Amino acid sequence: MATENSAVLAGDREILITRVFRAPRELVWRAWTDADQLENWWGPRGFTTRTQHMEVRAGGRWRYVMHGPDGRQYRNQVTYIEVTPPGRLRFQHDGGEDTEPVGHEMLATFESTGRDAQSTLVTLRLTFPTPEARAQAVQHYGALEGGRQTFERLAEHLTSGSPAAADRRFRYRRVLQAPLELLWRAWTEPEHLRRWFGPKGFTMAECAMDLRAGGTFHYGLRTPEGALMWGKWVFREIVARERLVFISSFSDAARAVTRHPGNANWPLEMLSTVTFAKHAGIGGGSVVEVEWQPLQPTPAERAAFAAGQSSMEQGWSGTCDQLQSYLAPLAELA
């Protein structure tokens, strides 16, 4: 059964977004009406949502703030018009003085489908008051791309597994002012990687890339003190301009997996996922999101990983600073 998103313009005032989710209708309905679950998926890639107030009933309101990956905050308010579990949800984005000036009505319908009715077709119809209002939502707020990415995140949420596993993950996201194609090349072509990859002050001395499932990226980073540190990725999945999934580890010159040179309790291997998407928010650009999860960690490794979150944040921040500096002149030529 097809599960691909469809996000299209309909008529002169509507946006229509559809997708089949591999989950029962009641489960999908709860994901739309439970504030804790909505915070896990509502919004485009790189965005986080925090609910201030939510009352899912006709006449009730949901006030929330979306935090963009560039630090921008988008305050929103919707008023529920119709709540008919588990089939229909209709609400009005009516805004206010302190919210985004985007007014439209949304109708979400949920239809059981597939073998044994274990999948759900969700159709979301956004109706704007005028063609000009729809054009502003598409051009200024990236509504089409944002809707497509939001449904992708819902699909991932519905199949994400246990909350305990999610708690062990590290995530870093960043908006970079560069086209998506250029950003992808910067991550997958050695001639680009050599010029930016690594924390601030590090340089890449060695680099070998075999970009295919089962292939490896083996590299040596020169520290500011002159020492050489080796790392290795083993690719599991490659989706051009969308996603890299690989097992990452420290390594040596012979490509063997080794322990962290300065922390014997650091996880030996990590499942790493890097996603790439257009920034569906004000200012444009592209979003890169890095997720790390220890593979079969021991209690000591789990504790070391949890304690290292701040250090990982600083490391990726410095690395992406270098990436943005490298991309800036290339983006002007793109």
C-alpha positions, 0 to 999 in steps of 0.5 A: 500500500502506498504511503507517500505524502501528497501535498498539493494546491487545490482550487484557488484557496486550498492546500490538500495533504494526504498520506496512508499511515501504517497504524490503526485509526484510533492510534493515529487519532490519539497522536492528533489529540494528545498534547504530549504526542503532538509535541513529538511530531507537529511541525516541519523537520527541525521544529519543536512544538510546546503546548501552552494550553489544549482542550480538545472539544468543540469550542476548545482551544490549543495554544502552542509555540513552534520553535524553529531550528534557526531560533525563531518562535512561532506562536499559534492558536487554533479553535476546535470547531468539530471533534468527532472521534476517531474520524473528523477533526475540524479547527480554525487557526484564528490567531491573535495579536501575539500569534502568527498572522495566518488565518485558515480552517483545517479539516482532518479526516481519518479513514481505516484502510488496508488489510484488517483495517490496520492502516489509516488514510489521513486527509488534511484540507487547509482552506484560506479566506482568499487566494492571496492568503494561501499564496502568503502561507506557501511563499512566506511560511513554506506551507506545502513543504512544511505539510509534507515534512510534518506528515513524514514526522507523524509517520516516524512518530507512529513507528518510533518504538519505545519512549525509553529508546527515544530518551537515549538519543542525542539530537542536534539540528541547524539551519544552513543558508545553502540549497539542499543539493549543495548541502547534500554534496558537502556531506557526501563528497570527499573534496567538500568534507575535507574542508569543513568536517570536524570540530573547530580547530580540527582539520581532515588529514585523511579521507576515503569515501565509499558511498553505498549501503555497506560502504564506509567513510574512513577519516583521520582528523588532526587535532589542534595539538597535532595528534591524529584521531580516526573515525569510521562510518559504515553506511546502512541507508542512503537516500539522496538529499534526504537521509544518511544512516550509518554506524559510527565509531572511533577507528584506527589507521587500519579501519578497525573499531576502537574505543574513544581515546579519552573515555573508555566508557564511551559507547563503542558504536552508535547508530547515526542518522543525518536528515536533510530537508528544506527549511520550511520557515521564514528565511529559507535555507536547509535543515540538517538534523543529526541523531545519535543513539548508542548500540547495545550500550552497557550501563556505564556506556549509557551513563557516559553518553548521557553525561556527554550531551553538552559536549556533543552539542558544542562539538556539532555546533562548532562543526556546523559553524565551519560548514556554514562558513565553507558553504557561504561563498558556494551558496552565492554561486549556486 
